[in-house]
Amino acid sequence: MNMNKKIKIASYIAGLIFVFLIFALAGKKLGEYVEKQEKTAAENVPDQTAEPAEGASSAANEEKTKDGSSKPEAMQKTGADKEEGNETAEQETTEADEKTRTEDLERAVQTKLASMTLEQKVAQMFVITPEALTGAGTVVQAGEQTKAALAACPVGGLIYMAQNLTDPEQTKEMLSCTMAFSKEITGLPMLLGIDEEGGTVTRVAQNPAFGVTDVGDMRDIGATGNGEMAYQAGQTIGAYLHELGFNLDFAPVADVLTNDANEVVYYRSFGSDAAMVSQMVEREKNGLEENQVLACIKHFPGHGATSGDTHDGIAYVDRSWEELQTRELIPFQDQINQNVSMIMVGHFSLPQVTGDDTPCSLSGTVITEKLRSEMGYDGIVITDALNMGAVSSWYTSAEAAVMAVQAGVDLLLMPSDFPSAYQAVLAACGSGEIPQETIDASVARILRVKLKMES
């Protein structure tokens, strides 16, 4: 390589090095300039926690956003949107939790149902007196005789009268033992029920030994028009019943008094205004159930228009279904909409609806077609006491029990002859007169309520 060529290459390399140095120096100066500008800008930013300068324009403090709203308003809207979003998320979580609980309950119901014999299922459909269970005279305690009777026929519930209740300690001991026997034998709680309406119909409050407040007749509470009084009545009754060990009260009375000559529910009904009665029933029911005492509203489809007494014989309500819908049925429909757990059906007849004298408690037209299908009720249906004259004077215990189950009843209350009624339902199942599906549907409703009591 000649000298001239070497000189050219050296010059070219030197030029490249010079250009690189120039760019490096420029980059350094630019970096220093940017750093200086950032520092200056930071020093000029006002303290955001400081109070605004005196006399500052409110317009400057509320710079408008593109949609015309001020920044504070926009921030409030964003906060409200977040809060609404949180509420929606919480609601969705609650609904999901409720769905899970419902599904878990249904699985438990079906599991328990599948483990039961037909005899056990049918037994669960009866609520009877402790005397009917044990064959004893007047029952005031629960011992080995009660345990043996429950083992032989594990009924769904017992109803206690004034004669069974001596004082608080005796009652607590009797009910506690009975519940323990039921759980040991069936794995289920027992319905321990009582008629404790207040005033005219009481079993506990009438006995001075219990030292509890009698809330008085519902007619007097209804006359005040004050729903809080009905709630307090439910709270009072519920508190002392729960303390004693009861978990079911056959109350409140949901009958609308449409016949002033009616002596059966005259003092027991809240009154003649259907909307007011409905409100009072809801409030009393809430008071009871807040004390873990299940409410059973009665007497569907409304005893307030009768003139006769079903305790003694047949009583009629001479109204069409459409007429009943305008008054008598309103409290019941409202309670169905509120998912009431239990409805008692009365023994009076509705000839304009059924076409005959069949008591409502034994009528498929009234229970399955009207109460279940038309009004949308899928809770427990219980009869009024089957030993009352309107039934016992015309039907044997066996006949009445089978007719009630065929009509859509889930719980049979106090048949005159319990063994006969129990065996008749078993026999009807065996012959196909009562389908197995009917029994399973009824017992599933009972199990749902009982298992929810335990949850």
GUGUTOR-568711 format. One record per residue (C-alpha): x, y negated, z; residue number from 0. Coordinates in steps of 0.5 Angstrom, whole numbers. Each point is the difference from the previous one (the first is absolute). Layout:
N
X; Y; Z; NUM .
...
end
This chain:
455
0; 0; 0; 0 .
3; -7; -2; 1 .
1; -6; 5; 2 .
-6; -4; -3; 3 .
-5; 6; 1; 4 .
2; 0; 7; 5 .
-1; -7; 1; 6 .
-7; 0; -3; 7 .
-2; 6; 5; 8 .
3; -4; 6; 9 .
-3; -6; -2; 10 .
-7; 4; -1; 11 .
1; 3; 7; 12 .
2; -6; 4; 13 .
-7; -4; -3; 14 .
-4; 6; 2; 15 .
3; -1; 7; 16 .
-1; -7; 0; 17 .
-8; 0; -2; 18 .
-1; 5; 6; 19 .
3; -4; 5; 20 .
-4; -6; -3; 21 .
-6; 4; 1; 22 .
2; 3; 7; 23 .
1; -8; 2; 24 .
-7; -2; -2; 25 .
-3; 6; 3; 26 .
3; -2; 7; 27 .
-2; -7; -1; 28 .
-7; 2; -2; 29 .
-1; 4; 6; 30 .
2; -5; 5; 31 .
-5; -5; -3; 32 .
-6; 5; 1; 33 .
2; 1; 7; 34 .
1; -7; 1; 35 .
-7; -1; -3; 36 .
-3; 5; 4; 37 .
3; -2; 7; 38 .
-3; -7; -2; 39 .
-7; 2; -1; 40 .
0; 4; 6; 41 .
2; -6; 4; 42 .
-6; -4; -3; 43 .
-5; 5; 1; 44 .
-5; -3; 6; 45 .
-1; 4; 6; 46 .
-7; 4; -1; 47 .
-1; 1; 8; 48 .
0; -8; 1; 49 .
-6; -4; 0; 50 .
-2; -4; -6; 51 .
3; -7; -1; 52 .
-5; -5; 3; 53 .
-4; -3; -5; 54 .
1; 5; -5; 55 .
-5; 1; -5; 56 .
-6; 6; 1; 57 .
0; 1; -7; 58 .
8; 2; 0; 59 .
-2; 5; 6; 60 .
-5; 3; -4; 61 .
3; 1; -7; 62 .
-5; 2; -5; 63 .
1; 7; -3; 64 .
-2; 2; -7; 65 .
-7; 1; 1; 66 .
-1; -6; 4; 67 .
0; 3; 7; 68 .
5; -3; 5; 69 .
6; 5; 2; 70 .
-3; 0; 7; 71 .
-7; 2; -3; 72 .
4; 5; -4; 73 .
3; 3; 6; 74 .
-6; 1; 3; 75 .
-3; 3; -5; 76 .
5; 5; -1; 77 .
0; 2; 8; 78 .
-8; 1; -1; 79 .
2; 4; -6; 80 .
5; 4; 4; 81 .
-5; 1; 6; 82 .
-6; 2; -5; 83 .
5; 5; -3; 84 .
2; 3; 7; 85 .
-8; 0; 2; 86 .
-1; 4; -6; 87 .
6; 5; 1; 88 .
-2; 1; 7; 89 .
-7; 1; -2; 90 .
2; 5; -5; 91 .
5; 4; 5; 92 .
-6; 0; 5; 93 .
-5; 3; -5; 94 .
6; 5; -2; 95 .
0; 2; 7; 96 .
-7; 1; 1; 97 .
0; 4; -6; 98 .
5; 4; 3; 99 .
-3; 1; 6; 100 .
-7; 2; -3; 101 .
4; 5; -4; 102 .
3; 3; 6; 103 .
-6; 0; 3; 104 .
-4; 4; -5; 105 .
6; 5; -1; 106 .
-1; 1; 8; 107 .
-7; 1; -1; 108 .
0; 5; -6; 109 .
6; 4; 4; 110 .
-5; 0; 6; 111 .
-6; 2; -4; 112 .
4; 6; -3; 113 .
2; 3; 6; 114 .
-7; 0; 3; 115 .
-5; 6; 0; 116 .
-7; -1; -2; 117 .
-2; 1; 7; 118 .
4; -6; 3; 119 .
-2; -4; -6; 120 .
-7; 1; 2; 121 .
1; -1; 7; 122 .
3; -7; -1; 123 .
-6; -2; -3; 124 .
-4; 0; 7; 125 .
0; -5; 5; 126 .
-4; 3; 6; 127 .
0; -1; 8; 128 .
5; 3; 4; 129 .
-6; 4; 3; 130 .
-2; 3; -7; 131 .
8; 2; -1; 132 .
1; 3; 7; 133 .
-7; 3; 2; 134 .
0; -3; 6; 135 .
-5; -5; 4; 136 .
3; -7; 1; 137 .
7; 0; -2; 138 .
4; -5; 4; 139 .
7; 3; -1; 140 .
4; 3; -5; 141 .
4; 7; 2; 142 .
1; 7; -3; 143 .
-7; 1; -2; 144 .
0; -6; -4; 145 .
7; 2; -3; 146 .
-3; 7; -2; 147 .
-6; -3; -3; 148 .
4; -4; -4; 149 .
4; 5; -2; 150 .
-6; 4; -2; 151 .
-3; -5; -4; 152 .
4; -7; -1; 153 .
-5; -5; -1; 154 .
2; -7; -3; 155 .
-3; -4; 6; 156 .
-4; 0; 6; 157 .
-5; -5; 2; 158 .
0; -2; 8; 159 .
-7; -2; 3; 160 .
0; -4; 7; 161 .
-1; 6; 4; 162 .
7; 2; -2; 163 .
3; -6; 2; 164 .
1; -1; 8; 165 .
6; -5; 1; 166 .
6; -2; -4; 167 .
5; 5; 3; 168 .
-5; 6; -2; 169 .
-1; -3; -7; 170 .
7; -1; -1; 171 .
2; 7; 2; 172 .
-6; 3; -4; 173 .
2; -3; -6; 174 .
7; 0; 0; 175 .
0; 8; 1; 176 .
-5; 1; -5; 177 .
4; -4; -5; 178 .
6; 4; 2; 179 .
-3; 7; -1; 180 .
-3; -3; -7; 181 .
7; -2; -2; 182 .
3; 7; 2; 183 .
-5; 4; -3; 184 .
-1; -3; -7; 185 .
6; -5; 0; 186 .
-5; -6; -1; 187 .
-3; -5; 5; 188 .
-7; 1; 2; 189 .
-6; -5; -1; 190 .
-2; -2; 7; 191 .
-6; -4; -1; 192 .
-5; -4; 4; 193 .
-6; -5; -1; 194 .
2; -6; 3; 195 .
-4; -6; -4; 196 .
-1; -4; 6; 197 .
-6; -2; 4; 198 .
-6; 5; -2; 199 .
5; 5; -2; 200 .
6; 1; 5; 201 .
3; 6; 3; 202 .
6; -3; 3; 203 .
-2; -7; 2; 204 .
-7; 3; 3; 205 .
4; 3; 6; 206 .
3; -5; 5; 207 .
6; 5; 2; 208 .
3; -2; -7; 209 .
0; -7; 2; 210 .
0; -3; -7; 211 .
-4; -5; -3; 212 .
-6; 1; -4; 213 .
0; -4; -6; 214 .
-8; 0; 0; 215 .
-5; 1; -6; 216 .
3; -2; -7; 217 .
-7; -4; -1; 218 .
2; -5; 5; 219 .
7; 0; -4; 220 .
-3; -1; -6; 221 .
-5; -5; 2; 222 .
7; -5; 1; 223 .
2; 1; -7; 224 .
7; 0; 3; 225 .
4; 5; -3; 226 .
6; -1; 5; 227 .
-5; 3; 5; 228 .
-1; 6; -4; 229 .
7; 1; -1; 230 .
1; -1; 8; 231 .
-5; 5; 1; 232 .
4; 5; -4; 233 .
6; -2; 3; 234 .
-3; 2; 7; 235 .
-3; 6; -1; 236 .
6; 3; -4; 237 .
5; -2; 5; 238 .
-4; 4; 6; 239 .
-1; 6; -5; 240 .
7; 0; -2; 241 .
2; 0; 7; 242 .
-4; 6; 2; 243 .
2; 4; -6; 244 .
-6; -1; -5; 245 .
2; -1; -8; 246 .
-7; 0; -3; 247 .
-6; -5; 2; 248 .
-6; 1; -4; 249 .
-1; -7; -1; 250 .
-1; -6; -2; 251 .
-7; 0; -2; 252 .
-1; -2; -7; 253 .
-8; 0; -1; 254 .
-3; -6; -2; 255 .
-6; -1; 4; 256 .
-6; -1; -5; 257 .
-6; 2; 4; 258 .
0; -3; 7; 259 .
-5; 5; 2; 260 .
6; 5; 0; 261 .
2; 2; 7; 262 .
6; 5; -2; 263 .
5; -5; -2; 264 .
-4; -7; 2; 265 .
6; -1; 5; 266 .
5; 3; -3; 267 .
0; -3; -7; 268 .
4; -7; 0; 269 .
-7; -3; -4; 270 .
-4; -1; -6; 271 .
5; -4; -4; 272 .
4; 5; -5; 273 .
6; -4; -1; 274 .
1; -2; 8; 275 .
-1; 7; 2; 276 .
5; 2; -5; 277 .
5; -5; 3; 278 .
-1; 2; 7; 279 .
1; 8; -2; 280 .
7; -2; -3; 281 .
2; -4; 6; 282 .
-2; 5; 5; 283 .
3; 6; -4; 284 .
6; -4; -1; 285 .
0; -1; 8; 286 .
-1; 8; 1; 287 .
6; 2; -5; 288 .
5; -5; 2; 289 .
-1; 4; 7; 290 .
1; 7; -4; 291 .
-7; 2; 1; 292 .
-3; 2; -7; 293 .
-7; -4; -2; 294 .
-6; 4; -3; 295 .
-5; -5; -3; 296 .
-7; 3; 1; 297 .
-6; 1; -2; 298 .
1; 1; -8; 299 .
-4; -3; -4; 300 .
-3; -4; 5; 301 .
-5; 2; 6; 302 .
-2; -7; 1; 303 .
-6; 0; -4; 304 .
-3; 7; 4; 305 .
-6; 0; 5; 306 .
1; 7; 2; 307 .
5; 3; 4; 308 .
5; 5; -3; 309 .
1; 3; 7; 310 .
-7; 2; 0; 311 .
-2; 2; -7; 312 .
0; -3; -7; 313 .
1; -7; -1; 314 .
-1; -3; -7; 315 .
3; -6; -4; 316 .
-5; -2; -5; 317 .
4; -4; -4; 318 .
3; 1; -7; 319 .
8; 0; -1; 320 .
0; -6; -4; 321 .
-4; -3; 6; 322 .
5; 3; 5; 323 .
6; -3; -4; 324 .
-3; -7; 2; 325 .
1; 0; 7; 326 .
1; 7; 4; 327 .
6; 3; -5; 328 .
4; -7; 0; 329 .
4; 2; 7; 330 .
1; 7; -2; 331 .
3; -2; -7; 332 .
4; -6; 3; 333 .
3; 6; 4; 334 .
1; 4; -5; 335 .
4; -5; -4; 336 .
4; -1; 6; 337 .
2; 8; 0; 338 .
-4; 1; 7; 339 .
2; 7; 2; 340 .
-6; 3; 2; 341 .
-8; -1; -1; 342 .
-6; 3; 4; 343 .
-6; 2; -4; 344 .
-7; 0; 3; 345 .
-5; 5; 0; 346 .
-6; -5; -2; 347 .
-3; 2; -7; 348 .
0; -5; -6; 349 .
-6; 3; -4; 350 .
1; -5; -6; 351 .
7; 2; -1; 352 .
0; 7; 1; 353 .
-7; 2; -2; 354 .
-2; 4; 7; 355 .
1; 0; 7; 356 .
7; 3; 0; 357 .
4; -4; 6; 358 .
6; -4; -3; 359 .
5; 4; 4; 360 .
-2; 6; -4; 361 .
-1; -3; -7; 362 .
5; 0; -6; 363 .
-4; -5; -3; 364 .
2; -5; 5; 365 .
7; 2; 2; 366 .
3; 3; -7; 367 .
-4; -4; -5; 368 .
-1; -7; 4; 369 .
6; 0; 5; 370 .
5; 3; -3; 371 .
-1; -1; -8; 372 .
-4; -6; 0; 373 .
3; -4; 6; 374 .
7; 3; -1; 375 .
1; 3; 7; 376 .
6; 5; 1; 377 .
1; 0; 8; 378 .
-3; 5; 5; 379 .
-8; 1; 0; 380 .
-3; 2; 7; 381 .
-7; 2; 1; 382 .
-4; -3; 6; 383 .
-1; 5; 6; 384 .
-3; 6; -3; 385 .
-3; 2; 6; 386 .
-5; -6; -1; 387 .
-7; 1; -1; 388 .
0; -3; -7; 389 .
4; 6; -2; 390 .
-1; 6; 5; 391 .
-7; -1; 0; 392 .
0; 2; -7; 393 .
6; 4; -2; 394 .
4; 6; 4; 395 .
7; -2; 2; 396 .
2; 5; -6; 397 .
-4; -4; -5; 398 .
2; -7; 2; 399 .
7; 2; 0; 400 .
0; 3; -7; 401 .
-4; -6; -3; 402 .
4; -5; 3; 403 .
7; 3; -3; 404 .
-4; 1; -7; 405 .
-2; -7; 1; 406 .
7; -3; 0; 407 .
1; 0; 8; 408 .
7; 1; 3; 409 .
-1; 0; 7; 410 .
-6; 3; 4; 411 .
-2; -3; 6; 412 .
-3; 4; 6; 413 .
-4; 5; -3; 414 .
-5; 3; 5; 415 .
3; 7; -1; 416 .
7; -1; -2; 417 .
2; 8; -1; 418 .
-6; 1; -5; 419 .
2; -6; -4; 420 .
7; 1; 0; 421 .
-1; 8; -2; 422 .
-5; -3; -5; 423 .
5; -4; -4; 424 .
5; 5; 0; 425 .
-5; 5; -3; 426 .
-3; -5; -5; 427 .
8; -1; -2; 428 .
0; 7; -1; 429 .
-6; 1; -4; 430 .
2; -6; -5; 431 .
-6; -4; 3; 432 .
6; -5; 2; 433 .
6; 0; -5; 434 .
7; 0; 3; 435 .
1; -6; -3; 436 .
-5; -4; 4; 437 .
3; 3; 6; 438 .
7; -2; -2; 439 .
-2; -7; -2; 440 .
-4; -2; 7; 441 .
6; 3; 4; 442 .
5; -4; -4; 443 .
-4; -6; 2; 444 .
0; 2; 7; 445 .
8; 2; 0; 446 .
2; -7; -3; 447 .
-3; -4; 6; 448 .
3; 5; 5; 449 .
7; 0; -3; 450 .
-1; -8; -1; 451 .
-1; 0; 8; 452 .
6; 3; 1; 453 .
5; -4; -5; 454 .
end
